[in-house]
Structures are given as C-alpha cells and as structure tokens.
Amino acid sequence: MSRKQWELFLAGMALLFIMGISIYRYTSQIPEEERYRLSVFSDSNDHNTKSILRQGMERASRDFHTDLNFIMFTEEQTEEEKEEIIIRELQKGSQGFLLHLDNPDLWIEKYSLMLEGRIVLALEVAFDYHPDNPSIWIDNEKMGHELAMELVKGRSENQKVILYKTEEKNKKDFLRSMGGKKALEENGIVWEEREAIDNEEENVLYLCFNQSATEQTAEMLKDNINSKCIFGVGNSEKNVYYLDKGMIHTLAVPDEYMIGYMGVKNICDRLSFRESSQGMEIDYILVSKEELYLPEVQKRMFPIVQ
Amino acid sequence: MIRKVFKKWMKKKQYGSIQFTISASFTLISLICMGSIGFILYSKMVSNTEEMTVEAASQLLNQTSVNLETYLRSMMRISDSMYYSVIKDKDISTDNMDSEMNLLYEANKDNLVSIACFKEDGELVGAAPIASVKGEVDIISQEWFEEANNQMENLHFSTPHVQNIFDDSSYRYNWVVSLSRIVELTRRGTNVRGVLLVDMNFSSIEQLFKKSNTMGNGGYMYLTDSKGGIIYHPRQKLIDGLAEKENNKVNAAYEDGSHKENFEGERRIVTVKTVGYTGWKIISVTPYSVYSMNFTQIRYFVIVIISAAMFILFFVNQFVSAKIADPIKRLNDSVKGLENGNLDVVIYEGGGSDEIQHLGKTLNSVVAQLRKLMDKIVIEQEEKRRSELYALQSQINPHFLYNTLDSIVWMIEGEMYTEAIHMVTHLARLFRISLSKGKTVITIKDEIDHAKNYMNIQQFRYKDKFQIVFHMDPEIYEYCTVKLILQPLLENAIYYGMEYMYGDGEIIVKGEKKEGDIYMSVEDNGPGMTKEVQKDLLKEERKIPTKGSGVGLLNVHKRIQLRYGEEYGLNIESQPDEGTKVTIHIPAILYDDWKKEKGELE
C-alpha cells in the first residue's frame, strides 16, 4: 500500500476506535431518568384519607421517578406557622405542587407570585377561579346529592334530618353540603344544620359530609347500634366498623388512592411534555352494610392490608 | 437501457479493470459475510439474553413458589395439629379446646388471624383469640364453610377476603386467607361433622411477593387463583381503579413454563408456575423493555465491530487486489507495445503468480517466434525478390540477350529467316513463361516448356555441342512448381558441363512422381565436380567462383525450401569426369488445388 493509503487506513482505524469507545461508554451508562421534585400540601384531618392518598402518590412517584415532599398541616399549627412552612417549601424549587386543601383557589391567589409558572394541581376538589390549573376531583356536589337521596329513601315519615354544618371555606364539604341540601329540598324534606352533634336525639337521621364528622357522630351515637341513622363519608376504620355494626346506614367513599396516583401522574406528564388531560374526575361509591363484604367493595373499603 | 448506461459509466470510470473487479467482489463478499456474521452474532446474543432473563425469572419464580408452599404447608400443619392433636381427643359436649387453640394460635400469631371450630350447623365450638361471632353473620353460607363441605377429603384455601366473622371492637379488620376443612367432632361419644377454620394473615403472602418483586430485574410477579382471579398484584389498586389492565385470565390458563405474549402493545415474557395444594398460579411478567436494555449496547457493539472489520477488510482487499492485478497490469502494458507493432518490446514476466509469470514467458516466447517468423518472411520475401530479380536478370541477362539477338541478327543477315523466326518465337515464349503474369508458382508443364524454349535458344547457339533429352512423365504436368527452377540447372549444365564437350555432350532432363513427391533431374555428362565443390555448392558462404548471375543453384534451392520446407530442394550428385546430376525434389501438389488455396493471393 502507498503511504497515503496507510495514512488513510490508520486515520480510519483511529476514528473507529474513538467511535467504539464513545459508543461503549454511552451505552454502558444506565441512563438516569430525570427526577422531578413535587411538594404536597395537605390540611386534611382525615388520617385514613391522608394515608391512602399518600400511598397512591408514593406509588406514582416510583412509577414516574419523582421525589415527593409531604407537608401535612395539623390543627395545632397557627396560620403564621403554616405560612412560614409554605413559603420555605415554595423557595425550595419544586417543579409542581399538589394541593389537598380545603380551598386551593385561595392558596393560589395568596402565593401566585412565588409560583413562577410552576404547575399546581388540586386534589379532590377542582379549581373554580383558576381553571387553567389541573385538578383531580370528585363531583362533591353530586356525591352529597346521592348521599342525601339514600337518606331520603331510608327515611320514615317522622324522622328529623340534621345536617352537619360546613364552612364555605372548606370547599369540598361545602359542595357536598350543597348537593345534599338540594336533594332534600327536591324531596320536600326540612333539615336542621348544626355545627356539632353533641347529644343524642331520637328519631333523627344525620347527614355528614366528611370523614371526621361522620366519625364524631358515630362516636356520639355508639350506644345506638343498629340505628342506621348516619349517612356519612369516608372509609376510616371507625366508619367501617360502625357501618358494619349498623349504626351508619350508608357511606360515600371516594377512591383516594387513584386521586393521589393520578395527581402525581398528571403533573409528571405535564413536566415531561407528554399529553395529559386538564383534569380527571374520580369516582366514588355508596356502600351499605349489606354490600360491605362484597369482593369488589372490600377492596375499596379496606384498602390497606394490616 | 439502464444496463447500457451502467456499462457506459463503468467504462468511463475504468471500473472494468481487474483490480476493481477483484476489490469490489472481495468487498461485496466480505460485506455479505460480515453482515451475516453480525446478524447471527446479534441474534444469538439477543437470544441468550432472553434465555438468561427467562432463567432468572424462573429461578425467582421457583423460589417464591417454594416460599409460598412452605408457608401454606405450615398453615396446613397448624390445621393438622389442631385437628389431630386437639379436636380428635376432645368431646365437645364436655371438653374445652380453647386453651390448646390459644396455645397454637400464640405460637403462630405472626401468621395467623384466628383459629376456629364450628359445628355442622355453624355454631362456634371454640376460637382463638377468643371472640364472639357477629350475630348477623350466617356461618353456613360463608364460602369457606361451603367449600369445606364440598371438598370433604381435602383442605380448602379461599381467596383473600376481609374476615367478618368475629366482633372486634378495636376497629381493626384483617385480610385473610381461610384454610377450612371438615373435621370429625366427638359429642357424647358420637361423631358429628364440623368445620375447622384457620384464618391466615394475608399480609404474610403480600410481604413474600413484595420482597420477590423488589428482588426482580424490572419485571414483576403476581398471584392468581386457578381461574385467573387476582389474589395479589403489585398494582392491584390501579387495576381495580381501571387505570391499568392485566392479562390475568389468559396468563392463568397457560401451562407452567415460559410464554411470549403481546399485551396492550407491549411484548413480554410470562412465566407461570402452579402452586401446590391450592391450584394458585404464580405469574412472573418481564416486559421486553426490561431485558432489551442491553440490546442497544450489543447492537452498537456489533455494528462497531462489523464496521471496523469492514474497514480493515476494505484496505486488505485493496492491497491484495493490487498485488494480484499489478503484474497483470504490467503484463498488459508491455503487451500494448506489442499491439503497436513493436516486436522488440520485452514482455513483463518478473512478478505475480505462477500463471502470470508463465503467461509472460509464453508471450515472450511467442514474440520471439513472431520475430523469427517475421525475419523468415523477410528472408523469404528477400529470396523471392532476388529470385525474381535473378529471373529477370537471367531473362534480361545482357549476354544471353545480346548473344541471342546477335544470333538472330546474323541469322537474318544470313537470310536464315526460318531459324530467326524460330529463335524469336522461342525467345518470346521464354519471356512469357518467365514473367507468367508475375506468378511465382506455375505448372510443371509451363516450367518444362520454359526449359525447352531456353534449350532451343541455347542449342541454336551451341550448335551440335550437346544433345538435350526430356523424359517427363506426363502425369506430373498438372502439378505445380516454383517457377524458373529447371532453367538455372540447365544453364549450369551448359556453362559448367557442356563447355568442354564437342558434340558428345548430353543433357537429360527427367521428371516423375514418386511416393507422393515430384522428382525432376538435370543430368549432364560433363566434367563433374569434386566432393568439396559439391559440398559447398548449396551454401551461402561458398567460395566457389561463379559464372553468369552466379546465384542459380543456391537460388533455386532456397526458393524451393522457402516455399515447401527444408525437406525439399536440390540434391547434387557428381563424379569428376563422369558428370553431374542435380535433382529437384518438390511435393506433389496439383496446380488447381494450390490455386484454390493460395493461387488468388499470388
């Protein structure tokens, strides 16, 4: 071979060698998926709800390579303390926020400047004033309406109806309450609204729109087993126990696990520029004592294997 | 049309050269071979990776199955212990089995939720931990109770469910797998049927599978009953919430072993194992994306290797093809000189394969032969020219012509007109045959006529000095001969043989066909010659003084040999004082035949 050919040959071999090494190194590295950091704010007092919701979110964080930071507010914390925690968390640089709060609209309005265009998603209740933000929501008004309709079906003539009062700032409960009231109105039933159930009355049906209210009412009436006088929300262990006992007539149970899972998934899809919906409605079920141990109901009512 | 264009392009680019052909062929074959090898290599590696993945999944599956069966067996042992060690020894009407039951429960409480024994009518006989049965629960209609009754000889394992038999004011609920069996209870000496229930904590099974799934290589494992109903799945809640799907019914129907399937657009390997005692199925799923992660690296690796090999082979091909083609090119270049008519060119025979060297040598040999042939042709042409020249010369030999014309003049002066006419006529005939329209080959008859005409003229001049006799076999007349071969011999016979004869000279001309050849001889009874003279007569470098044109015999001999080959020609026999005989030996070729082959070319 001529000198020129030799030079060309050696140059080509060198190039191939470099290419081979580069490709080998490139393919040897396990590609690290980009990990997102999300913050979860929750002010729910329902331990069971939080627990199942968290399970769903943690499952999604493993599936979509996400780090979650949970900020769970308690009743003991003051507003200032809560605000300080929120601001500190906002400054940490999370790429998205999941709000399991009573009123997510207020939260966005308060901290909009600090959000800097980051994705904010509401759980269990949809945004009213910020429809551009996604939400994983339940049709709370419809749920309240259907629960009230169960009450209407199960009510006898002289039975009184007492509603557990809800605050407007607690949007989720408020919507349910609206739905319930509407159902009662439609059926010409008069109700009484109370802030707390602190004594037992006879011949009364109670309509509760959140888990803790249901539990408190059931606790109050625990001596009145088989009364089937409570229509409530939530599948806490106590609620399920009282449903099984017969004190609670019907429980409305949303799929908290799916709410948590889909919430994280939705944000991750947006961050990865994958197609995602603006929001998603998650279903709920209405369970009576007779249905409690049906195979398909068991999985919803008893989500955690102890 | 495309072929024409392609050929034109190939020609233009000189892609038809042998080096290009060799190089391109080698490269193409290498490409095909390397490509095939690469493909086979890649396929084999992929296949091996798949097998390894299946093997790893199978091993994990087997281990999980062993662990599960061990767990189930332990539960069965508890049931057996309870039955054979406790229940069988008790009379339920008088004895209490709670303490033994509690003991057994306490010893296994990590895995148990409860142990209970019921009568045939559903009445509780004993339970651990101690608890009361819920009032509204109908024991007889419970699935575990009914199945136990249906499978009297065997133990029955239920699918996981929440235990709802006993009151528990701690608000706890337990997911259990119920192991139930029919037992023989003794009541007042009579046997009555009952059902023993051991509620296993489902969390044990769940933990077992969670552990296996974390050990996995990216796939997952789940558990179904014999009909495909999911007992445990790592993504159970998502499946229940319809966010995901699983091909559990189909998978559970597979035979034990590995299967490939395509589910929801995803390729995956599914390995199935049936769990003993229960008929449950452990199903391991390994998505293609998990074990194909290495495929990219393998693919690139193979491509790089093949590319490097192709690159090296390309240069090797160039080198080898150049090595092969270079001597052929040199040979070709040296032949080009030959093509241009240069016979002095030296054909390349220095290098290359044996065949090329042999070809070079052969070509050189051919060129040498060509040169010889060319030289021979030149000599032949020269001889021809000389003979023609000689013929012309002898024809227009001044002495012969002068003398003959002189003879004609004095005949005319002597008023010997008839003799003069004869002389002129013979001279004319002599010239006619001599020229023969430029032919070099004539019939023997013409040659004899020419000789006769010559002798007629010479006899006029050499009156009565000699006799000439022609003994020619008429058979040979139509055969062909080189012209002007007899006359030079006759001239020699006259000049050298008859000069000193005084009326007794004799020249005999004979001609016959013998053994396929023609023999013509001119014999004289002249003084003859010595052997030495005879020996040198037909040599080029002879030192014999000659008369006349001096090239007669040698000319004739050479011309005959040039025409017919060296085996033909003249043969001289002479004895001093006795005479000389010169024989012409030529092949017998009919003039017509010769004309057909070559006559027109003349």
Interface residues (C-beta under 8 A of the other chain):
Chain A: M1 Q5 L8 F9 G12 M13 L16 F17 M19 G20 I23 Y24 T27 S28 I30 Q55 G56 R59 E237 K238 V240 Y241 D244 G246 D255 Y257 M258 Y261 M262 L292 Y293 P295 E296 Q298 K299 R300 M301 F302 P303 V305 Q306
Chain B: K134 E136 H161 V162 N164 S169 Y171 R172 Y173 N174 W175 F202 S203 E206 R235 Q236 K237 L238 D240 G241 A243 M293 T296 Q297 Y300 F301 V304 I305 S307 A308 F311 I312 F315 Q318 F319 A322
